[in-house]
Every structure is written in C-alpha cells, then in structure tokens.
Amino acid sequence: MEIRAKARFMRISPQKIRLIMGQVRGKKVEEALNLLSFAPQRGARILKKLLDSAVANAQQNADIDVDSLYISKVYADEGPTLKRWRPRAQGRATRIRKRTSHLTVILDEK
C-alpha cells in the first residue's frame, strides 16, 4: 500500500528541489530524514517537512509499520510562475521569474 503526501505552490524552483530529491529517492524514511536534517539547502527543510507529513499519514490512516517504509517515488512538478519586473539601465526593465513547485512524496513498504 502506498502513502502519499503533497505540498503545492511551494516557493522554490523545481530545478533546485530536484537536486535534493535525487539524494533521498529510494532510501528508507529514517535514513532520508537524517540526511535532510543536516543538509544545508533551503529545500531540504521543505522536503523534510513533507516527508514527516507522509509518515504521519501512514501512522494515522493505515496499519503500517513505519520502520519498513521507504521512498518509492518523489518528484517536483512546476507550479505557476510569479512574474516581477526589475528596473535596468536606460529606462529598460527585465522580467524576474519567481518559480513555484508542486512536490509529491510516495512511500511504500518493503
């Protein structure tokens, strides 16, 4: 049985969060949480919170042994982009794209 947790409209670019997701994909939950708690990236905090939510879903909704859970799938889809403008030289302006992500974690039992 698979357990899901989603976080939508997170203010981090998918490119940055995917780097951290690659480090925890396929690992046991306990090992992944330990790795994320010491990672210096900002996205590690977001992903750790999402993983904690998935573990809480497993404890609450299904009779699953939490120690046997591992991360079967973890991915980041692109959310809407906020468009802002930065003034530049000689009256010009440059667009700033503030990207958002939709994150999904799927846990499974071994």
C-alpha positions as CSV (number, residue, x, y, z in Angstrom):
1,M,0.0,0.0,0.0
2,E,1.4,3.4,-0.9
3,I,1.2,6.5,1.2
4,R,1.1,10.0,-0.4
5,A,1.9,13.5,0.7
6,K,1.7,16.6,-1.4
7,A,2.9,20.2,-1.0
8,R,1.6,22.6,-3.6
9,F,2.7,26.1,-4.5
10,M,6.0,25.9,-2.7
11,R,8.2,29.0,-3.3
12,I,11.3,27.1,-4.6
13,S,12.2,26.3,-8.2
14,P,11.7,22.7,-9.3
15,Q,15.3,22.7,-10.5
16,K,16.7,23.3,-7.0
17,I,14.4,21.0,-5.1
18,R,15.0,18.1,-7.6
19,L,18.7,18.1,-6.6
20,I,17.8,17.3,-3.1
21,M,15.1,14.8,-4.1
22,G,17.7,12.8,-6.0
23,Q,19.6,12.3,-2.8
24,V,16.7,10.7,-0.9
25,R,14.9,8.8,-3.7
26,G,14.8,5.0,-2.9
27,K,16.1,5.4,0.7
28,K,14.5,4.3,3.9
29,V,12.5,7.0,5.6
30,E,14.6,7.1,8.7
31,E,17.8,7.5,6.6
32,A,16.3,10.2,4.4
33,L,15.1,12.2,7.4
34,N,18.5,12.0,8.9
35,L,20.1,13.1,5.7
36,L,17.7,16.0,5.2
37,S,18.1,17.4,8.7
38,F,21.8,18.0,8.1
39,A,21.6,19.2,4.5
40,P,22.4,22.9,4.1
41,Q,19.9,23.6,1.2
42,R,16.7,25.5,1.9
43,G,14.7,22.9,0.0
44,A,15.9,20.2,2.5
45,R,13.8,21.8,5.2
46,I,10.7,21.8,2.9
47,L,11.2,18.2,1.8
48,K,11.8,17.0,5.4
49,K,8.5,18.6,6.5
50,L,6.7,16.9,3.6
51,L,8.3,13.6,4.5
52,D,7.2,14.0,8.1
53,S,3.7,14.6,6.8
54,A,3.8,11.4,4.7
55,V,4.9,9.4,7.8
56,A,2.1,10.9,9.9
57,N,-0.3,9.9,7.1
58,A,1.0,6.3,7.3
59,Q,0.5,6.2,11.0
60,Q,-2.9,7.7,11.0
61,N,-4.6,6.2,8.0
62,A,-3.2,2.7,7.6
63,D,-1.9,0.0,9.9
64,I,1.7,0.2,8.5
65,D,5.0,-0.4,10.3
66,V,6.7,3.0,9.9
67,D,10.2,1.4,10.2
68,S,9.6,-0.6,7.0
69,L,8.7,2.4,4.9
70,Y,10.9,3.7,2.0
71,I,10.6,6.5,-0.5
72,S,9.4,4.8,-3.7
73,K,8.7,8.0,-5.7
74,V,9.5,11.6,-5.1
75,Y,9.1,14.3,-7.7
76,A,8.6,18.0,-8.3
77,D,6.3,19.5,-10.9
78,E,6.3,23.1,-12.0
79,G,3.7,25.3,-10.4
80,P,2.7,28.8,-11.5
81,T,5.4,31.4,-12.0
82,L,5.1,34.8,-10.4
83,K,6.3,37.5,-12.8
84,R,8.1,40.6,-11.4
85,W,9.9,43.4,-13.0
86,R,13.4,44.8,-12.2
87,P,14.4,48.3,-13.5
88,R,17.5,48.3,-15.6
89,A,19.7,50.9,-17.2
90,Q,18.4,53.5,-19.7
91,G,14.7,53.0,-18.8
92,R,14.5,49.3,-19.6
93,A,13.1,46.6,-17.4
94,T,13.9,42.9,-17.0
95,R,11.5,40.2,-16.1
96,I,12.2,38.2,-12.9
97,R,10.5,34.8,-12.7
98,K,9.8,33.6,-9.2
99,R,9.1,29.9,-9.7
100,T,6.9,27.6,-7.6
101,S,6.7,23.9,-7.3
102,H,4.2,21.1,-6.6
103,L,6.0,18.4,-4.6
104,T,4.9,14.8,-4.2
105,V,6.3,12.1,-2.0
106,I,5.1,8.5,-2.2
107,L,6.1,5.9,0.4
108,D,5.8,2.2,0.2
109,E,6.5,-0.8,2.4
110,K,9.5,-3.2,1.8
